[in-house]
Amino acid sequence: YNLKILKKNKRTKILYIGTVKSLGARRYYQESSSEFFGSIEHIYKKLKKFRDIFELIIRIRDVPNEINNQVLKNAFKMKKNFITVSKNIPLDQEISNCDCMISYSSQYLDWSKT
């Protein structure tokens, strides 16, 4: 791959947002926490060689006793040159700051259109 960076010092921001449901809840509509981690790992493997071009920002709703921002920071601390955990800014601001958005939660997608 021979990609040219048009804007120096600016990576393309990919925002991954969604609602992770606790294990077994709404199984076919939203990701479980293990599926969420698998999705992030899959994206990382595909884009890690382009870490100078892309940045993945993760924003999810906490699931009590299962997943929260601290769990995410610990899980991805070795990948912090590519993956960033959201810093509790308003969702509309986060969406307007990103270049691309990935979500399995139609609620977030519907809200972002307004």
KEKE-3310 file (N, C-alpha, C; in steps of 0.2 Angstrom, whole numbers, plus 5000, padded with zeros to 4 digits):
npx = (5004:5003:5000:4997:4999:4989:4986:4997:5002:4988:4978:4966:4951:4942:4927:4921:4906:4894:4881:4885:4879:4875:4881:4871:4859:4848:4853:4854:4853:4862:4880:4889:4900:4911:4910:4912:4925:4931:4928:4935:4948:4949:4948:4959:4969:4968:4971:4983:4995:4994:4994:4999:4991:4977:4966:4958:4944:4936:4919:4908:4893:4893:4893:4887:4898:4904:4910:4918:4925:4938:4941:4942:4953:4963:4963:4967:4979:4992:4990:4989:4994:4986:4973:4961:4952:4936:4934:4924:4917:4903:4892:4887:4897:4908:4905:4904:4918:4924:4930:4924:4912:4908:4896:4885:4874:4858:4851:4861:4865:4854:4852:4863:4860:4852)
npy = (4994:5011:5025:5042:5055:5068:5079:5085:5079:5076:5063:5052:5051:5038:5034:5023:5018:5013:5003:4991:4976:4967:4950:4939:4947:4954:4947:4946:4959:4969:4971:4959:4961:4953:4951:4964:4967:4958:4964:4976:4972:4965:4976:4983:4974:4975:4988:4992:4994:5006:5016:5029:5036:5033:5034:5026:5029:5025:5023:5019:5014:5011:4995:4989:4980:4974:4980:4996:5013:5012:4998:4997:5006:4999:4987:4990:4997:4994:4997:5010:5019:5019:5016:5025:5029:5036:5053:5057:5068:5078:5068:5073:5082:5074:5066:5076:5079:5068:5058:5047:5035:5020:5009:4998:5000:5006:5016:5025:5029:5034:5045:5053:5058:5069)
npz = (5000:4996:5002:5003:5014:5016:5025:5036:5052:5056:5059:5052:5060:5067:5074:5085:5091:5103:5111:5123:5128:5142:5145:5136:5136:5125:5113:5099:5094:5099:5103:5113:5127:5125:5111:5107:5111:5102:5090:5090:5091:5078:5070:5074:5070:5056:5053:5059:5053:5048:5057:5058:5050:5054:5068:5081:5090:5104:5111:5122:5131:5149:5156:5171:5182:5172:5160:5157:5155:5162:5161:5148:5145:5152:5144:5132:5133:5128:5115:5113:5104:5094:5097:5106:5121:5124:5130:5139:5133:5126:5116:5103:5100:5099:5088:5078:5078:5072:5058:5052:5057:5066:5071:5079:5085:5082:5088:5092:5079:5074:5082:5079:5067:5069)
capx = (5000:5006:4996:5000:4996:4988:4987:5002:5000:4981:4975:4958:4948:4937:4924:4917:4902:4888:4879:4887:4874:4878:4880:4864:4854:4846:4858:4854:4852:4868:4886:4890:4907:4916:4910:4914:4932:4933:4927:4940:4954:4949:4949:4966:4974:4968:4973:4988:5001:4992:4993:5001:4985:4971:4966:4952:4941:4930:4915:4903:4890:4896:4889:4889:4901:4907:4914:4918:4931:4944:4942:4944:4960:4968:4963:4970:4985:4997:4988:4987:4996:4981:4966:4959:4946:4933:4936:4918:4914:4896:4892:4887:4904:4912:4903:4907:4925:4927:4929:4921:4909:4906:4891:4880:4868:4854:4850:4866:4865:4848:4853:4868:4858:4849)
capy = (5000:5017:5030:5048:5059:5075:5084:5083:5079:5074:5057:5051:5049:5033:5034:5017:5019:5008:5000:4984:4973:4962:4944:4936:4952:4956:4944:4947:4966:4972:4967:4958:4964:4949:4953:4971:4967:4955:4969:4981:4968:4964:4983:4985:4970:4977:4995:4994:4996:5013:5020:5036:5039:5032:5034:5023:5032:5020:5026:5014:5014:5006:4989:4987:4974:4970:4984:5003:5016:5009:4992:4998:5008:4993:4982:4993:5001:4992:4999:5017:5023:5018:5016:5030:5028:5043:5056:5060:5074:5076:5064:5077:5085:5068:5064:5081:5079:5062:5058:5041:5032:5013:5007:4992:5002:5010:5021:5030:5031:5039:5051:5057:5061:5075)
capz = (5000:4995:5004:5004:5019:5013:5030:5041:5059:5057:5057:5051:5067:5066:5080:5086:5097:5103:5118:5124:5132:5147:5142:5136:5135:5118:5110:5092:5092:5101:5104:5120:5128:5121:5104:5106:5111:5096:5084:5091:5089:5071:5066:5075:5065:5049:5052:5064:5049:5045:5063:5056:5046:5057:5075:5083:5096:5107:5115:5124:5138:5154:5159:5178:5184:5166:5155:5158:5152:5165:5158:5141:5145:5153:5139:5126:5135:5124:5108:5114:5099:5088:5100:5111:5124:5124:5136:5142:5130:5123:5110:5097:5099:5097:5082:5074:5078:5069:5051:5051:5063:5066:5076:5079:5089:5078:5092:5091:5072:5073:5086:5076:5061:5070)
cpx = (5004:5001:4999:4996:4995:4988:4992:4999:4992:4980:4968:4956:4942:4933:4919:4913:4896:4886:4881:4882:4877:4876:4873:4858:4853:4852:4859:4854:4858:4874:4886:4897:4912:4916:4913:4922:4935:4933:4933:4947:4954:4950:4957:4971:4974:4971:4980:4994:5000:4991:4995:4995:4979:4972:4959:4950:4936:4926:4909:4899:4892:4890:4891:4892:4904:4912:4913:4924:4938:4946:4945:4951:4965:4968:4967:4976:4991:4996:4987:4989:4991:4974:4966:4953:4943:4934:4930:4916:4907:4896:4891:4893:4908:4911:4905:4914:4928:4926:4925:4918:4907:4902:4887:4874:4864:4852:4855:4866:4860:4849:4858:4866:4854:4853)
cpy = (5006:5023:5037:5052:5066:5080:5081:5083:5078:5067:5057:5048:5044:5032:5027:5018:5014:5007:4993:4982:4968:4955:4941:4941:4954:4954:4945:4954:4970:4968:4965:4961:4960:4950:4960:4971:4963:4960:4974:4978:4967:4971:4984:4981:4972:4984:4997:4996:5003:5017:5027:5039:5038:5032:5031:5026:5027:5024:5021:5016:5009:5001:4988:4980:4970:4974:4992:5006:5013:5002:4992:5001:5003:4988:4984:4997:5000:4994:5007:5022:5023:5019:5021:5029:5035:5046:5060:5067:5073:5073:5068:5080:5080:5066:5069:5081:5073:5062:5052:5038:5025:5012:5002:4994:5007:5016:5027:5033:5036:5045:5056:5060:5068:5081)
cpz = (5000:4996:5005:5009:5017:5019:5035:5048:5061:5055:5056:5057:5065:5073:5080:5092:5097:5110:5118:5129:5136:5143:5142:5135:5128:5113:5103:5089:5094:5103:5112:5121:5125:5114:5102:5106:5104:5090:5084:5089:5082:5067:5068:5070:5058:5048:5056:5059:5047:5051:5063:5053:5050:5065:5076:5089:5098:5112:5116:5130:5143:5155:5166:5178:5177:5162:5157:5155:5155:5162:5151:5141:5147:5148:5133:5127:5130:5116:5108:5108:5093:5091:5106:5114:5125:5130:5139:5139:5127:5117:5103:5095:5096:5090:5077:5073:5074:5061:5048:5057:5061:5072:5074:5082:5084:5082:5092:5084:5071:5076:5082:5070:5062:5072)
residu = (TYR:ASN:LEU:LYS:ILE:LEU:LYS:LYS:ASN:LYS:ARG:THR:LYS:ILE:LEU:TYR:ILE:GLY:THR:VAL:LYS:SER:LEU:GLY:ALA:ARG:ARG:TYR:TYR:GLN:GLU:SER:SER:SER:GLU:PHE:PHE:GLY:SER:ILE:GLU:HIS:ILE:TYR:LYS:LYS:LEU:LYS:LYS:PHE:ARG:ASP:ILE:PHE:GLU:LEU:ILE:ILE:ARG:ILE:ARG:ASP:VAL:PRO:ASN:GLU:ILE:ASN:ASN:GLN:VAL:LEU:LYS:ASN:ALA:PHE:LYS:MET:LYS:LYS:ASN:PHE:ILE:THR:VAL:SER:LYS:ASN:ILE:PRO:LEU:ASP:GLN:GLU:ILE:SER:ASN:CYS:ASP:CYS:MET:ILE:SER:TYR:SER:SER:GLN:TYR:LEU:ASP:TRP:SER:LYS:THR)
# end
